Amino acid sequence: MSTDTGTPPDHEDGVDPNGLRDSSDYINPIWIERLRVHLGAHDSAELMDMMGPLHSADTGDVLEALESAERFELVKLLGDQFDFSALTEVDESVRIELMDLLPNADIARGVSGLDNDDAVFILEDLEHHDREEVLSALPTFERLSLKRSLDFPEESAGRRMQTDFIAIPPFWTVGQTIDYLRNEEDLPDEFYQIYVVDVSYNVLGIIPLDKFLRSYRQRRIQEIMNTNVILVDANEDQEEAARDFERYDLVEVGVVDESRRLVGVLTVDDMVDVIHEEADEDIKRLGGVGDEDISDNMLDTVRSRTPWLVVNLFTAIVVSMIIGLFNATIEQMVALAVLMPIVASMGGNAGTQTMTVTVRALAMRQLDGRKLRRLITREMAVGLVNGLIFAMLIGVVTALRFGNIQLGIVIGLAMVINLIVAGTAGILIPVTLDKLKADPAIASSVFVTTVTDVVGFFVFLALAGLWFGLF
């Protein structure tokens, strides 16, 4: 999240000269132990010498490597020298824990002067009354700017934007603009393009810096500005904004409010963080672990995982009931009990493969009607081909192991049917959940696994019962 562009310590062959990282780029345990010694001695000077050269991302890694009480002690001893932008680099659980321990006055002092997007990222985790207390301690302009950003929905472009940008009128010349940029002190530290606006701050055009620097001083801004402008609504989901950056190869884009007035900008470094966060979130949800972080404690982890394990329990009961329908069949041919998990397992794996591709395509908005039909056809064909391949393999193995060619044919047929069903379910279940406005990344795995298990057991045992006359 951080837009801090400070240069991290130089690395040579993966070794940090400050000693923080070892040759594998992991946190050096010797460095951490030395830090702990100074923490125990309350030696602020030595702590500042160790922490001062670190980039905010490295400071975040140090915080995560320490125990809870040590983190708070470190921040307290560093005082004004602690870089609060490091809190944008740590797991949410670590950040919230530290914010709960720190006095609101310290938080106000720490976020003051941070980029708007970093300050918002930190403040949005606070309870409402704590947030208001922190905001009230900030200068008026900064307070109003942060409150405006915090009024936008969570995970929206308005929460991610920086409110510092360069906006000029169209009638200025290049020379006037250069003089303004040289003389004006209250400008963003970094920017990639200049925005041309009217008196109401409606965007008329943009000028990329490369084009601006190649223009003569006497040229008017309206003559060189690009009027084909891509803008992002402040209420738009941050993932949609990140998709615009990816699609159009953007470096910076303006953010507008409901009146189409320019209120901020998004930059590519923030969008890289968004893409990483959204991908991380999708992977975790596919595994049924919610927004769990490695820094979470045992109770938080249990709370995160238990709900979906409960759902899995109920689906497992459904599967066991299907097996129970064929108790008599299994008793007459014990080999069925040995073989039936193979059919269900192969179907589950195949369904998960298709589901993963589908969920990712849905997240990237790649599945329109034509592509969806093509994907369904392709996955059914893949299921058929894979089914035939593995049907022959398991059929031969079964026939040799049990000396029963007919049993090999039965399990082969069941394998073909279940893999076709798995491919189809891996597409239709996420798509259906998406149409119902449910997150397919969360619920798809449970339903796809249930379908492949039910179909796998039912088809195999039913075919065996009919083929061998066991009913």
N, C-alpha and C positions, 0 to 999 in steps of 0.2 A: 504494500500500500504506500509505503513511504516514497516521497519524491526527492528525498535527500540524495544529492548527486556528489557528495563528498567522496574523495578518492580513497578506496580501501587500501590497507597496507600492501606494499609490493610483495609479490610472491615469487619465489624462485624454486623451481622443481617441487612445487606444492607446499613449501615450508614458509610459514609466516615469520618474518624477522622479529616481530614483537613476541613470538613464542605462543600465540594463541592457538594456532592450528599445527597439527603434525603433518607428516609427509602424505597422509591419506586425506588431508583436508578436514579431518575431524577435530573437535575441540581437544586440545592437549590437556590430559588429566594433570600433568605436572603444573601447568600454568594455572589451572583451576585450584589446585591445592595451595599454591602460593597466594592466590587471591583469598582463599579461605583463611590463611594465616593472618593476613592483613585485616580481614574482616573481624577475626577474633580479637585482634589487638586494637581495633577501632582506629586504625592508622589511615586517616583520610588522605594524607599527602601521597602515600604509596599507592592507594587505590586510584587516585586521580592520575598518577603516572602510568598505571597499568591500563586504565579504561579510557584515558584521554585520546590516545591515537586511534581508537577503534571506530570503524564505520558503524552506523546505527544498526545495520543488519547483524554485524558481529556482536554488538552489545546485546541484541535480542537473543542470540544463541547462548551468550554467557548467562543471561537471566534464566533461560530454560534449563541450563546445566546445573543451576544452584537449587538448593532446597527452598521451600516457601519462606521460612524465617530469614534465610540468608539473602534472598532477593530484596526483601523489604529493608534489611539492614544496609545493603549495598546502596540502594536508592537514597536512603536517609543520610548515609555518610557522604555520598557524592553531592548532595544538596543541589545548589544551582547549577552544578557542572553535569548533572545527569541529563542526558539527551532524551527527551520524552518521545521523540520520533521512533525510538527503539521499541516503544510499546506497540507500534504498528507492525512490528516484525515478529511478534511472539504469538503463541497459541492463544485463542480466546480465553481459555480457562486461566492462564497465567496472567493475562492482562486484567481480567475482572478481579482476580484475587488481589493483585497489587493495587488496583484502583479502590477497592474496598478498604485497604489498610491505610492508604495515603490520605492526609487531610485535604479537604477541598481547596484550601488556600494554596497548597503545594501544587495541586493539579492545575489550578488557574494560572499560577506562575509558569508551570511547565508547558502548557499548551499555547500560552501567549507568545506570539511570534512564529509558531509553526505554520506551515502552509495550511490553507483552509481545509483541504480535504483530509490532511492528517489529523487536524484538531477535531473535525467532525467524527472521524473514525474512532477516536479515543472517547469522545464525549457521549456517543450514542449508546455506549455500554453502561452508562451511569443511570442510577435511579432518577426519576424525574426531579425530585426535590434537590438531590445533590447536583444534578446538571444545572438547575436554575441558580443554585448558590455559586457554582463555578462561573457561570456566564455573567452573573451580576458583578463579579470581581474583575471582569475584563473591561478594557476601554470601549467606549460606546460604539464606535464604528466596527470594531472587531466583533463585539457582542451581537450587533444586528446582523452582520454578515453570517456568523455561525448559526444564529437562530433561523435565518432564512433557509440555510442549507438543511438544518435539522427538521424543518417543516416538510421537506420532501419525503416521500415514502422510503422505507428501508430498501437497500439494494437497488436504488434508482440512480440515474445519471446525476440528479441534483445532489445526492449525498457524496458522490465521487468527484464532483467538479472542483476546480480551483476558481476562486472568484477574482483573481488578479489576471488581467489581460490588457492588450493594447488595442484601443478603439479610437479611430480618427474619422473626421468628416471627409466626404469625397472631394471637396473643393481644395483641400490642401495640396501642396506640391511635395515631391519627394524630398526636396531640400528642407521644407518646413517640418516634415515628419522626422527627418534625421536630427534636426536641431531640438525638436521636442524630446526625442529619445535620449539625447545626450544631456539635456538640462533637467528633465523631470526626475525627481528622486523616487517617487512612489510608483515604481513599475515592477513587474514580476522579474525575478532573478533570471529566469529562462523563459523563452517563448520561441515559437516556430513560425508563426504567421501573424499578420496584422489584420484586424477586422475593421472594415469600413461600415460606418453606421450613420443613420440619420439622427435627428434631434431626439427621437423617442427610443434610440438604441435598437431599432430594427436593423438587421444585418442587410447591407446592400451588396457586399462583396468581401472578398478576402485577398490578401497579397502574401504569398509565400515569401520567406526571407530571401531565398535565392533570386527570385525575380525582382524583389525590391532593391537588392544591393546592386543589381546590374542596370538599374534605370538611372537616367540622368536627373540631376537635381531639379530641373525646371519642369519635368513631366508632372502632370496632374494625376492625383491618385485615381480618379475615376477613369482615366485613360488606361491604366495598367491593371486595375483590379479584376479579379476573376469573379464573374457573377453567377457561375454555376457552383453554388455553395451547398455543401452537405451540412446539415445542422441536426442536433439531437435534442429532443424534448426533455426537459428536466425531470418529468415524471416517468420517462421511459425506463424499463428495466435495464440494469447495468449490463446484463448478458446480451441484450439486443444492441446496446451501444458498442460493446466489444465486437459483436458480429459485423457492425459497420466498419470498424477499424480493419478487421480481417478482410472483408470483401473489397474495400476500396483502397487498401494499403495506406491508411491515414497515419499521420504522426500527431496531429492535433485537430480537434473539432470544437466548434462553438456549441454552447448549450443555451437553449432559449426557454422562456417560461410560457404560460398559456397565452400570453399576449404577443408572443413571438419576439420578445425583447431579449437581447443578449444578457445573460446573467452569469456566465462562467465558461470555462473551457475544460475539456477532457484531453489528457495527453497519453501518449502511447505507453509510458511506464506504468500508469495506473491501470490501463486496459490489460497489460500483461498480467498484472496481479489478479484482475477479474477473471481472465481466462483460466489462470491456474486455480483460483478458488472454485470456479464453477465445475471444472474438470474433477477436482478433488472431491467436491460435494457429490457429483454424480457417481463416482467410483464408490464412495462410502455408502451411498443410498442403495446402490446395486447389491452391496453386501449386507444391507440391513443394519448399519451401525450409525445412522443419522449423522449428526455433526460432531462426532467424537474426535477428540485430539489425543495424541500420545501423552500429553501432559495431564489429562483428566485423572482424577483419583478413582479408586475402586468403585465407590458408590455411584458416581456419575456414569461410569462405564456400564455398570449393571443396569441403571435406569435407561440408558440409551439402547441397550441390546435386548432387554427383556420383552418389550412389546412384540417385536417381530418373532422372537422365539416362541411366544405364546401362540401367535398366528401359525407358525410352523407346526406346533404341537397339534393344533386342530386339524390342519391339513394332513398330518401324519395319521391321525385317527381315521380320517376319511379313507386314506389309502389302505389302512389295516382292515377297515370294514369291507373294502372291495376284495381283499385277499380272503377274508372270512367267508365270502360267498362261495369260495372254491375249496373249502376245507376237505370235502369228500374227494374231490379230484386229486388234491395234493397227497392225501393219504394213500390213494391207490397207486400213485407214481411219485415216489420220493424225489426223483431226479428233477421234477418241476420246481421244488423248493430251492434246489441248488442253482438252477438256471435263471429263474425269473428276475433276480436282482440285476442280471446283466442287461436285460432288455430295458428295464426302467432306468438304469444308470446311463446307458448310451443315449437314450432319449433325453434325459435331463441335461447331459453335456451338450448335445446338439442344439437343444432349445436355448440354452444359455448363450451359446455362440451367436445364434441368430438374434436373440433378444438384445445382446450387447450392441451389435451393429445397428439395430433398429432404434434403441434408446438414444444412441449417439446421433443418429440421423435426425431424429425428432428434435433433439436439443439444438442442432445446427440448422433446423428448418429446411431440411433437404428433401422431405417427402411430400411432394405434391401428388395429385391423383395419378398421373402417368407413371411417376417413379415408384409409387406405392404398388401399383399393379405389376410393374416390372419386377420389383423386389419380391413380391409374393410368389410370382411365377418362378423366379430364379431359386428361391429358397425351397420351394416344393421339389423342383428338379434336383437341387443339391441333396435334399433329403432322400429322394428316390435313388440317386446314384450311390450315395454313401450307404444307404440301406442295403442295396444289392451287394456292394463290396463286403460290408461287414456280415451280411447274411450268409454269404458263401464261407467266410472265415469261421464264424461261430457254428455254422451248420456242419462243416467238416470236423471241427474240434469236438462238437457234441456227438456226432456219429461215431467218431473214433473212441471217445471216452466212455460212452454208454453202450456202444455196439448197437445203436438204434438209428438207422438212416431216417426213418419217419420223424423221430424227435428232432433231428437236425433240420428237416424241412420246416417243421412247425416253428421252431425258434427263429429260423431265417425269415419266414413270412411275418412273424410278429415284429422282428427287427425293422423290416422295410416299412411296415405300417406306422410304427412308433416314430421313426425318424422323419417320415413325411409329416406326421402330426406335429412333431416337435418343431420343425421348421416353420410350419404355418402358425402354430401358437406363439412362437417367438416373435412373430411380426404382429399378429392380430391383437394379442393381449396388450402390448404397450401402446399400439395405435388407439385401441378402444379406450384405455385409461386416459390417454391424452385428449381424446374427444370429450370425455366426461370431466375434463379439467382436473383430473387427479395426476399426481406426479408419477409418470411411468417408471422412473428410476427407483422409486421406493417400493412399489407394490408388484412390479412385473415378475421379479424373481420367484416370489412365493407362488404365484398363480401358474407360471410356466412349469415350475417343478412339480406342482400338484397335478397338472394336466398330463404331463409325460409319465408320471408315476402311475396315475390311475389308468391311462390308456395302455401303458406298457404291461402292467400286471393283468388287466382285464383281457386284452387281446391275446396275450400268450396263454393264459390259463383257459380262456374260452376256446381258442383254437385247439389246444391240447385235449380238452374235454370232448369236443366234437370229433376230432380226428381219431382218437382212440376209443370213442364210445364210452367215456367214463361218467357221463351224466346219468 
